[in-house]
Amino acid sequence: MENHISKISRWVLCPACGSKTRDRIRADTILKNYPLYCPKCKKETLIDAKNLQITVIKEPDA
């Protein structure tokens, strides 16, 4: 029997161009400082994810 939580999942969209990435998250997924790579625009962005909410981490300027 499948868990109800595992049915709720979404594709992670690229914060730069808005296209679908190769990653999916479920409602119980927690990501911290995750390097999200977009195959379309070829950019890498650090994100946090919790309860299907994605937050972009702004990197400090060096």
C-alpha positions in Angstrom: 0.0 0.0 0.0 1.4 3.4 -1.0 1.7 6.3 1.4 -0.4 9.3 0.7 2.6 11.7 1.1 4.6 10.0 -1.6 1.8 10.8 -4.2 2.3 14.5 -3.7 5.4 15.4 -5.7 6.5 18.2 -8.0 9.2 18.8 -10.5 11.7 21.4 -9.3 11.7 24.4 -11.7 14.8 26.4 -12.5 14.8 29.8 -10.7 16.8 31.4 -13.5 14.8 30.3 -16.7 11.7 28.5 -15.3 12.2 25.2 -17.1 11.9 21.8 -15.5 15.0 20.3 -14.0 15.8 16.6 -13.6 14.9 16.7 -9.9 11.6 16.0 -8.2 10.6 16.7 -4.6 7.9 15.1 -2.4 6.0 16.7 0.4 8.3 15.2 2.9 11.5 16.2 1.2 13.9 18.5 3.0 16.9 20.0 1.1 19.5 22.3 2.5 22.2 24.0 0.4 21.3 21.8 -2.6 23.1 22.7 -5.8 20.3 22.6 -8.4 21.6 22.3 -12.0 19.4 23.3 -15.0 20.2 21.3 -18.2 18.5 24.0 -20.3 20.3 27.2 -19.2 23.3 25.3 -17.7 23.2 27.4 -14.5 23.7 26.0 -11.0 21.7 27.6 -8.1 21.8 26.8 -4.4 18.3 26.1 -3.0 16.6 25.0 0.2 13.3 23.0 0.0 10.8 22.1 2.7 7.0 21.3 2.3 7.2 21.7 -1.5 8.5 25.3 -1.0 11.7 26.2 -2.8 13.9 29.0 -1.5 16.9 30.3 -3.5 20.0 31.0 -1.5 21.8 34.1 -2.4 25.5 33.6 -2.5 27.6 36.4 -1.0 29.8 38.3 -3.4 33.4 37.4 -3.0 
